[in-house]
Amino acid sequence: MNIGSAWKKESKDGKKYMSCVMQSPFLPDGQITFAIFPVGEKKTDSSPDYVIAWSRPKPKQTQSADGATPAQGDDDIPF
């Protein structure tokens, strides 16, 4: 059973990493995204070879009945 996928990527500054997504009915929104980066310099033999960084989901924008999305900060307008 496949629970996720990973893609080889390269950052703007030329560093290679893997962009990953894992699906599960037990996760918020049914999936989690993260990246795996190689450690630049190992301090000891027992230091990790890779680090995993979680990518937090972007907040979802809500739409009004007419389909328009409110501008940022509309919650502060008292009228």
C-alpha positions, 0 to 999 in steps of 0.5 A: 500500500502506497502512503505517500510520494517524494520528488527530487528538488533543488532550491534556488541556491542549488541545494538538493532536497526531497519534497514529500507528501504522505496521505492518511485518514488520521492526518489533518486534511488527509495529508501532510507535506514535508521536505527532507534535507541532507545534513551539511556537516555531520558533527559525530558518527551518530549525527543524522544524515538527513533532517525532516522539515514539516511544511505547514498548510497555508490557511484556506481563504473563505468565500462569501455567498457572492463568491468574493474572497474578503481582503486581509484584515476585514475582521477588524472593520467594525461595520 
